[in-house]
């Protein structure tokens, strides 16, 4: 058995805009196994590696490489703006398109505003943590005061809570939004800390709560310092584009179909729903056909190898 590189598996999954549930559905590997692999350090059966590789459109050896894909690797998302030094996934590109339709704003304006909105979210997250740590400090002080009045009881021991306060305060002061700077010796009970975990790190928890407050416009699954954020926005707009067809809307939301390639005559949301749905279907079919051809070519190459 070999070890799958968890960073490569996550990178390939996020490039497609897939959640762990979606990868499980496409590969036939259960979500618990995928989650375990992405946490790293576990040997994986050969047939599981093959299933995941086939679903992601890569050869099995790609998943077990020791390094991340290179800057020019084909596994990286395509560039949206050639002059930029960063890359935007096809899924995020489609979200920009749908957001522009929902709020009557240009995609480039959303990108220009993104740094401000990220700073706002990060500072709001840190502020919420400051409030919570203050509550914990006040609770510990109140507990000590009450226990001092109960002299017949053993002395108060709130050391573990004090360790949490010290470590969390240091993390906040370092603007550590993902909770990455906790050390192995920060907590005396020896419990493991899931540093930067997709779902449990403080920034992911804050974004999840924030998303829940705005209703069904967006959903959020996870975000860590080494991965693409996993979220969804504007499902209603995607459905409206294709006359309510759930399958075709999913093709748009997953980035399989590039909305920026849509003919101009189909870009008006007010009409031509059937023609637009037919175009999305044709684009999705072409994409899936190419993926199947690529998998077949890789399999033939592997069989021909000595």
Secondary structure as UniProt FT lines:
FT   STRAND          2..3
FT   HELIX           6..15
FT   TURN            16..17
FT   HELIX           20..27
FT   HELIX           31..39
FT   STRAND          43..44
FT   HELIX           46..56
FT   HELIX           60..63
FT   TURN            71..72
FT   TURN            74..75
FT   TURN            82..83
FT   HELIX           90..103
FT   HELIX           107..148
FT   TURN            151..152
FT   HELIX           159..173
FT   TURN            174..175
FT   TURN            177..178
FT   TURN            184..185
FT   TURN            188..189
FT   TURN            195..196
FT   TURN            198..200
FT   HELIX           202..212
FT   TURN            213..214
FT   HELIX           215..217
FT   STRAND          218..222
FT   TURN            225..226
FT   STRAND          230..233
FT   HELIX           235..241
FT   TURN            242..244
FT   HELIX           246..253
FT   TURN            254..255
FT   HELIX           259..261
FT   HELIX           264..266
FT   TURN            269..270
FT   HELIX           273..304
//
